[in-house]
Amino acid sequence: MSTEYYTEALQLLRQLITIPSISGEEGFLAEFLSKWLKKSGFNVNRIHNNVWVESRISDDLPLILLNSHMDTVKPVSGWERDPFIAEETDEYLYGLGSSDAGASLVSLLMAFIEMSKIKDRSYNLVMLISAEEENSGPKGITTALEQIGEIDFAIVGEPTELQMAICERGLIVLDCTAHGVAGHVAHKNGENAILKAIKDIKKLSELKFKKSSKLLGAVQLEVTQIEAGYQHNVMPDVCKFVVDVRTNENYTNEKALQIIDKSIESEVKARSLRLKASFIDPEHSLVKKAQEIGISTFGSRTMSDQALIPAPSVKIGPGKSSQSHKADEHIEKLQIKDGIELYINLLKDYIL
């Protein structure tokens, strides 16, 4: 790989950092990327703040999607640097989104540019830079996939230290409500909803899902918020609590919800069932190719747009997941060079 790609990727990442792109507010960055891609010679597609370019050879060939996201979370407290200024040392580049997922974005983009020059590929290729990943927003990757059409395989760029995640946890957020009867505390003539909620929370803490995952472990659930009462001398008739559920590939979100609903008396409502667990056969040809060139595989406990891609997929990219959403986020610059080479090596001469 020429040094030119690495230099260009670093320069592009520096520019991305300086354009605030908080999840749901990516318009300026989407416009910048659209112009950058047009200057690079591509026909640019855009819906909302999702931007993509295509390299299609024939309608008869399968389609591989390359995807990473442009948006970031809001800067957390504790930054000692300006999160929107790209600061550097010899080894690291600092800035909000530098690792999550700017490094993957620019590395995948350079790989796409290289692979688009190869006209005897056995597949079509699309590079999608998606929005609203950090908040799973309604105008994110799903709206773009509806325009792109059916895909056969996807590589999702996220910080994994250049190791390959072949499965990823799903997510369900549950709003639960325990119902009681209001009454005066002095007379004890009510039914305390808090006590009912406590019983159900205990049941949830003891709930075990039978099917564990070799790579992701058991389904995990945790009560993370609780709210009840409006006056000290009134027995509360409603107690609300939130449950964070992380599923594995052995349970659909619908099935996990059904099991939880049957386990407690409180009313249970899921905010969404769209963020499903993902899993790809370890014998898949791209996974085997990765292993042949020394890339190890693992199960990811963090979420990404992989949950919304209706096709077999893997997650891999430069950077450490532990850097995500942290103050003074940074990326080791040479990981970007390694990332570009890795993506090209995976895609070169690949037959889906």
C-alpha positions in Angstrom: 0.0 0.0 0.0 1.3 3.4 -0.9 2.1 5.9 1.8 -0.2 8.3 0.0 -3.3 6.5 1.4 -2.0 6.7 5.0 -1.1 10.4 4.6 -4.5 11.2 3.0 -6.4 9.3 5.7 -4.6 11.2 8.5 -5.3 14.5 6.8 -9.0 13.7 6.4 -9.4 12.5 10.0 -7.8 15.8 11.2 -10.5 17.6 9.2 -13.4 15.4 10.5 -12.4 16.2 14.1 -12.8 19.9 13.6 -16.4 19.6 12.3 -18.8 18.9 15.2 -21.1 16.0 14.4 -23.0 15.1 17.5 -25.4 12.3 16.9 -28.4 13.8 15.2 -26.6 17.0 14.2 -24.3 15.7 11.5 -25.4 18.0 8.7 -22.2 20.1 8.3 -20.0 16.9 8.3 -22.3 15.2 5.8 -21.9 18.2 3.5 -18.1 18.2 3.9 -17.9 14.5 3.2 -20.1 14.8 0.1 -17.9 17.5 -1.3 -14.8 15.6 -0.5 -16.1 12.5 -2.3 -17.2 14.5 -5.3 -13.7 16.0 -5.6 -12.3 12.4 -5.4 -14.3 11.6 -8.5 -17.3 9.7 -7.1 -21.1 10.2 -7.6 -22.4 10.8 -4.2 -25.7 9.6 -2.7 -27.3 11.1 0.4 -30.4 10.6 2.4 -30.7 12.7 5.6 -27.1 12.8 6.8 -26.1 9.4 5.5 -23.6 9.6 2.6 -22.6 6.8 0.3 -20.7 6.0 -2.9 -20.9 2.9 -5.0 -18.6 0.8 -7.2 -20.9 -1.5 -9.1 -19.6 -3.8 -11.8 -22.6 -6.0 -12.7 -26.1 -6.5 -11.4 -25.3 -10.2 -11.3 -22.6 -9.9 -8.7 -23.1 -9.9 -4.9 -22.9 -6.7 -3.0 -20.4 -6.0 -0.1 -21.2 -3.0 2.1 -18.4 -1.1 3.9 -19.8 1.0 6.7 -18.7 3.3 9.5 -20.4 6.2 11.2 -19.6 9.9 11.2 -21.4 10.9 14.4 -20.1 11.2 17.9 -21.4 11.5 21.4 -21.3 14.9 23.1 -18.0 15.6 24.8 -17.9 14.2 28.3 -16.4 16.2 31.2 -12.7 15.9 31.9 -11.2 16.9 28.5 -7.8 18.6 28.9 -7.8 19.4 25.2 -10.3 21.0 22.9 -12.3 18.0 21.6 -12.8 19.7 18.2 -9.2 20.5 17.6 -7.0 17.7 16.2 -3.9 17.7 18.4 -1.0 15.3 17.7 2.1 13.7 19.2 4.5 11.6 17.2 2.4 8.5 18.2 -1.2 9.7 18.7 -3.9 11.9 17.2 -6.4 13.4 19.7 -9.9 14.6 19.2 -13.6 13.7 19.6 -14.4 10.8 17.2 -10.7 10.1 16.5 -11.1 6.5 17.5 -14.9 6.1 17.6 -15.2 5.8 14.7 -13.1 8.3 12.6 -10.1 6.0 12.3 -12.2 3.2 10.9 -14.1 5.6 8.6 -11.0 7.0 6.9 -9.3 3.6 6.7 -12.4 2.0 5.1 -12.7 4.9 2.7 -9.1 4.5 1.5 -9.7 0.8 1.1 -12.8 1.5 -1.0 -10.9 4.0 -3.2 -8.3 1.3 -3.8 -10.7 -1.5 -4.5 -12.9 0.7 -6.8 -9.9 0.8 -9.2 -10.0 -3.0 -9.6 -12.6 -3.8 -12.2 -12.3 -7.6 -12.2 -13.6 -8.0 -8.7 -16.1 -10.8 -8.0 -18.5 -8.4 -6.1 -20.0 -4.9 -6.2 -18.9 -2.5 -3.4 -20.7 0.3 -1.5 -19.1 2.6 1.1 -21.7 4.0 3.5 -20.9 6.7 6.0 -23.9 6.6 8.3 -25.4 9.0 10.8 -27.2 8.7 14.2 -25.3 5.5 15.2 -24.6 6.8 18.7 -28.3 7.3 19.5 -29.8 4.6 17.2 -31.8 7.4 15.6 -34.6 6.9 13.1 -32.7 8.8 10.3 -29.6 6.6 10.4 -28.3 3.6 8.5 -31.7 2.0 8.0 -32.9 4.8 5.7 -29.8 4.5 3.6 -30.0 0.7 3.3 -33.6 1.1 2.0 -32.1 3.1 -0.9 -29.0 0.9 -1.5 -31.0 -2.3 -1.8 -30.2 -5.9 -0.9 -26.7 -6.5 0.4 -24.9 -9.9 0.7 -22.2 -9.1 3.3 -21.0 -6.1 5.4 -17.8 -5.0 7.0 -18.6 -2.5 9.8 -15.7 -0.2 10.9 -15.5 0.2 14.7 -12.6 0.3 17.1 -11.7 -3.4 17.8 -7.8 -3.1 17.8 -8.0 -4.7 14.3 -9.4 -7.9 15.6 -12.6 -9.3 14.1 -15.9 -9.4 16.0 -18.0 -12.2 14.6 -20.9 -11.6 16.9 -22.3 -8.7 18.8 -24.8 -8.3 21.7 -28.3 -7.0 21.0 -30.1 -4.4 23.1 -33.6 -4.0 24.5 -34.6 -1.1 26.8 -37.7 -2.0 28.9 -40.0 0.5 30.6 -41.7 -1.4 33.4 -44.5 -0.3 35.6 -45.7 -1.8 38.9 -49.3 -0.8 39.9 -50.6 -0.4 43.4 -53.3 1.5 45.1 -52.8 5.0 46.5 -53.7 5.6 50.2 -52.7 7.5 53.3 -49.5 6.1 54.9 -50.9 6.6 58.4 -53.9 4.3 57.7 -52.1 1.8 55.5 -55.2 1.6 53.3 -53.3 1.4 50.0 -51.1 -1.0 48.2 -47.5 0.2 47.8 -46.3 0.0 44.2 -42.7 0.3 45.3 -42.9 -3.0 47.2 -44.4 -4.7 44.1 -41.6 -3.3 42.0 -39.0 -4.5 44.5 -40.4 -8.1 44.2 -40.2 -8.0 40.4 -36.7 -6.5 40.5 -35.6 -9.3 42.7 -37.1 -11.8 40.2 -35.2 -10.1 37.4 -32.0 -10.3 39.3 -32.5 -14.0 39.6 -33.7 -14.7 36.1 -31.5 -17.0 34.1 -31.7 -17.6 30.4 -30.9 -21.2 29.6 -28.9 -20.7 26.4 -25.6 -19.1 26.9 -23.2 -18.0 24.0 -19.7 -19.3 23.7 -18.4 -15.8 22.7 -21.0 -13.5 24.3 -22.0 -15.3 27.4 -25.5 -15.3 28.9 -28.2 -12.8 28.3 -27.6 -10.0 30.8 -30.2 -7.6 32.3 -29.8 -4.8 34.8 -32.3 -2.4 36.4 -30.8 1.1 35.8 -33.5 3.6 36.8 -36.4 3.7 39.2 -39.1 6.4 39.9 -42.0 6.5 42.3 -44.0 8.7 44.6 -44.8 12.4 44.7 -45.4 13.0 48.4 -44.0 11.5 51.6 -47.3 10.6 53.2 -49.0 9.1 50.2 -48.5 5.4 49.4 -47.5 5.4 45.7 -49.8 3.6 43.3 -47.2 3.6 40.5 -43.6 2.6 40.4 -41.6 2.8 37.2 -38.3 1.2 36.5 -36.0 0.8 33.5 -34.3 -2.5 32.5 -31.3 -2.7 30.2 -31.2 -6.1 28.4 -28.2 -7.4 26.4 -29.1 -10.4 24.3 -27.0 -13.0 22.6 -27.5 -14.8 19.3 -29.5 -17.6 20.9 -32.5 -15.3 21.6 -34.4 -13.0 19.3 -35.3 -9.8 21.0 -38.9 -10.8 20.8 -38.3 -14.1 22.6 -36.2 -12.4 25.3 -39.1 -9.9 25.9 -41.6 -12.7 26.1 -39.5 -14.6 28.8 -39.1 -11.4 30.8 -42.8 -10.5 30.5 -43.9 -13.9 31.8 -41.4 -13.7 34.8 -42.8 -10.6 36.5 -46.1 -9.0 37.4 -45.2 -5.5 36.4 -46.3 -4.1 33.0 -43.5 -4.4 30.5 -43.0 -2.3 27.3 -40.0 -2.4 25.0 -38.9 0.9 23.6 -37.7 -1.0 20.5 -36.9 -4.5 19.3 -34.8 -3.4 16.3 -31.3 -3.7 17.9 -30.8 -7.4 17.5 -27.8 -9.5 18.3 -25.7 -10.5 15.3 -23.7 -13.6 14.6 -21.8 -14.9 11.6 -20.8 -18.5 11.0 -17.1 -18.9 12.0 -16.7 -20.9 8.8 -17.7 -18.0 6.6 -15.2 -17.4 3.9 -14.2 -13.9 5.0 -13.8 -15.0 8.6 -11.6 -17.9 7.4 -9.5 -15.5 5.3 -9.1 -13.2 8.3 -7.8 -16.1 10.4 -5.4 -17.1 7.6 -3.8 -13.7 7.7 -3.5 -13.7 11.5 -6.6 -11.8 12.6 -8.2 -13.3 15.7 -12.0 -13.4 16.3 -14.1 -12.5 19.3 -17.6 -11.6 20.5 -18.3 -7.9 21.0 -20.3 -6.7 24.1 -20.7 -3.2 22.6 -23.4 -2.1 20.1 -23.0 -0.8 16.6 -24.9 -0.3 13.4 -24.2 -4.0 12.8 -27.4 -4.6 14.7 -29.4 -3.0 11.9 -27.8 -4.6 8.9 -29.9 -7.4 7.4 -27.0 -9.5 6.1 -24.1 -11.4 7.5 -21.5 -9.0 8.8 -18.3 -8.6 10.8 -17.0 -5.7 12.9 -13.4 -4.7 12.7 -11.3 -1.5 12.8 -8.4 0.4 14.2 -8.5 1.9 17.8 -9.5 0.6 21.2 -13.1 0.3 22.2 -12.1 1.5 25.7 -11.3 4.9 24.2 -14.9 5.4 23.1 -16.9 8.2 24.9 -13.9 9.1 27.0 -12.2 12.4 27.7 -9.1 13.0 25.5 -10.1 10.3 23.0 -7.2 9.4 20.7 -6.0 7.0 18.1 -2.5 5.5 17.5 -1.7 6.9 14.1 0.0 3.8 12.8 -3.2 1.8 13.5 -4.8 3.7 10.7 -2.0 2.6 8.3 -2.5 -1.0 9.5 -6.2 -0.6 9.2 -6.0 0.4 5.6 -3.7 -2.5 4.7 -6.0 -4.9 6.6 -9.2 -3.9 4.8 -7.4 -4.1 1.4 -6.0 -7.5 2.3 -9.4 -8.8 3.3 -11.1 -7.5 0.1 -8.3 -8.2 -2.4 -9.0 -11.3 -4.5 -11.9 -12.1 -2.2 -14.7 -14.3 -3.6 -18.0 -14.0 -1.7 
